[in-house]
Amino acid sequence: MSAAAESPVVDSAPGVVSRLTAGKTVPILVVVAAIIAIWYAFAVYLNAPGQIDAYERAGEEWTATQFLRDTLAQERPVLPSPHQVVSEIWKTTFTIKPSSKRSLVYHGWVTLSATLMGFAIGTLLGILLAVGIVHHRAMDKSVMPWVIASQTIPILAIAPMIIVVLNAVGLSGLLPKALISTYLSFFPVVVGMVKGLRSPEAIQLDLMHTYNASGFQTFWKLRWPSAMPYLFTSMKIAVAISLVGAIVGEMPTGAVAGLGARLLAGSYYGQTIQIWSALFAAAAIAATLVAIVGIAHRLVLKRMGMAA
């Protein structure tokens, strides 16, 4: 009786392990653990010369344990250890008022504001250009090559020009950074929407013509729904690259706020821990924005009766 009662428990253990192994959790944890281990190894390797030099100048004897501890706890390391970055993020996010200029939340919000504005403008501009390119042959032949050529110009070269020109006409602050984000984000939206609007097959277009549908009806009932998967996929790329544009836009302006300014200040004063914490904050913001677009993608397709 007792053996029969215990057998399901014994048999269920391998099942749980196999499900975890077959899923995404265990592989992701293994990869993360490997990355952290490699990170620690490189932190010790890169910081070791400076730590040995510090011991020699101080005339101090050291043990292997002390050397390892001190190497991973330097104030200005060449490569900060993971726990130093986590500690810096925690300190500047949760122990400092969000309104303080030392807060990572404050700098993240400044960059996020420019990112969202640039993303919104870039998405709208990309959709309008795509509609024009699909419906007007002249725009397809003239505008599309220029859209592609625009992305061959390095953003680091054009960002200072945009800032200077806009400052000359009295525009400063959020808008110049947002326009740099727009410059980067509109391109994937244009390309994706052009592909999406042209995705309906000829037989579907012929059917709309048979129903005597107008050009607007064909667009609204056929082309626009068909383009939705392409649009949201492009928006995932666009929102991430908008963040890059906002950060780049903060660097040549001498900005005192934003993640770009945080990176620049860290490089000026050798605060590598500050640099890495800002980088991870930017990555977290980008991941969150992409996830939000992905959720909107699934909700819209579900509402339209399409598979997400």
N, C-alpha and C positions, 0 to 999 in steps of 0.2 A: 504493500500500500504506500509506504513512504518512498520506496524507490520509484514507483510510478508517478508520485507527486513531484519528485525532484527532477525527473528526466526532462520535462519541458524547459526548466531553468537552464539545465546543462546544454540542451540543444539550442536554446535561443542565443547563447553567448556568441558562438561562431557566426550566427546569422546577423547579429548587430555589427560585428567586426567586418564581415563581408560587405554589408551594406555601406558602411562608412568608407571602406576601401574602394568600393565600386563607384561611390559618389565623388563629389568635388572637394569635400572637406579635408580628407586626409592628404590628397595630393597637394592641395594649396598650402596646408600647414607644413608639409615636408619642404616645399619650395621656399616658403618664408623662412623656415629654420635654417636652410642651407644658405640663403642670402645673408641672414644675420651672422652666421658663423664665418662666412667669407669676409663680411664687413669687419668683424672684430679682428680677424687675422690681418687684414690690410691696415687697420688702424694701428695695431701693434707694430707692424713692419714700417709704416711711414712715419710714425711718431717716435720710433726708437732712437734714431740719431740725435734728435733734439734732446731727448731725455738723458741719454748717455753724456752728451755735452754738458747738460745742467749738473749732473753728478760730478763730472770732472772739474768744472769751475768751482763747485762748492767743496771739492775735496771730500766727498761723502762716499762711504762704502755702501753697497746695496746688495740685496738678495734678489733672487729671481721673482719671488712673490711681490716684493716691494716694487721692483722694476715694472712688472706687469700692471700692478695697481696704479702706479704713477703715470705710466704711459697712456692708460685709458682714462685718465682724469686730468689731463693738461688743460690749462686755462685757454690757450690758443693753439690747439692741435692742428697739424696738417690735415688730418682726417679725423673728425670727432667720432667717438664711439656711439653706437645706437642709444645707449642709456643717457648719454649727454644730450643728444638731440631730443629725446622724449622728455627729459627733464626741462629743457629750455621751452619746448612747446607747452608743457603743462604750466610752467611758471608764467609765461607771457600770455597765456590764454585764460587761465582760471584764477590766478592769484593777483592779477592786476586789473584795475577797472577798465572796461571796454573803451571808455572815452579817453583813456590815457594814450599818449603818443608812443609809449613803450609797449602797448598791448598789441599782440598779433591779431586780435579781433578787429581793432581799429584799422590797422593797415590792410587786413584782408577785406574789410568792408569797402575801403576806398577803391581797391583794385576791382572788387566784385561789381561796384556801381558802374565803372567804365566798361567792364566786360559785358554786363547785361545790356547797356545802352548800345554798345557796338554790335553785339549779337542781334539785337532787335532790328537795328538799321540795316545790318548786313543781310539778314534773312529777308526782310521786305524788299531790299534792292535786288537781291538774287532772284526772288520769285518774279518780280516785275520784268527783269531782264530776260529770264527764261521764257516767260509768256510771250514777250516780243520776239525773241529769237525763233520760237516754234511757229508763230503765226505770221511772221513777216520774213520773206526770203532775203530781203535787203539787209535786215538786222542779222540774220544768220550768217551772211557772207561778210558783213562789215564789223559787227560788234563782237562776235564770238572770238575771232582771232585776237582782238585787243584784250578781251577778258583773259585769255590764256597768256598773252604776252605780259600782262600786268603782274603776273606772279613770278616772272623771272627777275624782277627788281628786288634786291635784298631789302628786307624790312628795316634793317639797321641803317641802311643808307637813306631811305625815304622818310623815316620817322622824324629825324631832326628837321628836315625840310618842311614837313607838315606842321610841326610845332612852331617853327619860326614864322611861316606864312600866316598861320592863324593868329599868332600873337600880334603880328603887325596890323591885323584888322580888328584887334581888340577881343579876340576869342581865346580864352585860356581856361584852365581848370579841367573839368571833366570831359568836355567836348573833344578837344584834340586827341586825348587818349582813346576816346570812343571811336573816333574816325580811323585811327590806326587799327583798332580791332575790326572795324567795318571792312577795311581794306583787305584784311586776311580772311574774314569769315564769309564774305559774299561769294567767293569763288566756288567752294564746294557746293553751296546752295544752287548756284547757277548750273553747274555741271549736272548735279543730281536731278534738278527739276527738269532740265532739258531732256535728260534720259527718261524721266518718269512721264512727262507729257507726251513723249513720242512712243511710249510703251504699248498703247492699244494697238491691236493687230488691224490689218487692213479690212478684214471681214467685219470687225466691230464698227469701224468708221463707215463702211458701206451700209451697215444696218441702220446707223443713225441717219445717214443720207436717205435711206429708203423710208424712214419714218418722217422725213421732211423736217428734221431737226435743224434749228438755226446754228450758226457758229458758236454763239454763246451757250446754247443748250448742249451742244456736243462737248464744249469745254467743261461745263459745270457737271454734267451727268456722266461723262466718260473719262475725259482726260484728267480732270482734277482728282477724282477718286483713285484712278490708276497711279497717279504721281505721289500719293500719300506715303507709301512705304519708302520711296526714294527720297522724299523731302525730309522725313524724320531721320533717316540714316545720314543724310548730309548735315542735318542740324546737329547731330552728335559730334561730328567732326568740327563743325563751325563753332560750337560753343566752347570746345576745348581750345581751339586756335584763337578764339577771341580773348581768352585769358592770357595767352602768350602775347598777343598784340598789346593788351593793356599794360602788362609788365614791361615790355620793351618800350612803350610810350612813356613810362615813368623815368626811364634811365637817362635819356639825353636832356631832360628838362630841369635837372637838379631838384626834383620833387623831394619833399620832406615827409610824404605820406604815401602809403601803398607798399605792396610787396616788392616792387621794383626798387623803390627807394630803400627799403630794408636790405635788399641784396647789395645795393650800391654802397650803403653805409658800412655794411659788414666787410666788403672787399677793401674799402678805404682804411679801416682800422684793424684789419686782420682778425675779425670776429667770425671765424669759420663756423662756430656753433650757431650763430645767428643766421648765417647764410643758409646752412642746411635746414634749420627750422623753418625759414621762409620758403624754401623749396618744397618741403613736405606740406606746408600749409597750402601752397599753390596746387600741389598734386591732389590734396584732399578736396579743395574747392572744385577743381576740374572734374574729379570723379563724381562729386555730388551733382554737379550740373549735368553731366552726361547721364547719370542715373535718373534725374528728373525728366530729361527729354525722353529717355527710354520708357518711363512710366506713362508719359503723355502719349507716346507712340502706341503703346498697348491699349490705352483707354480709347483713343480715337479710332483705331482699327476695329476694336470690339464694338464701338458704337456704330460703325459703318457695316458691321456684319462680316468683317474680313478676319482671317486668321492672323493673330499677332505674332 
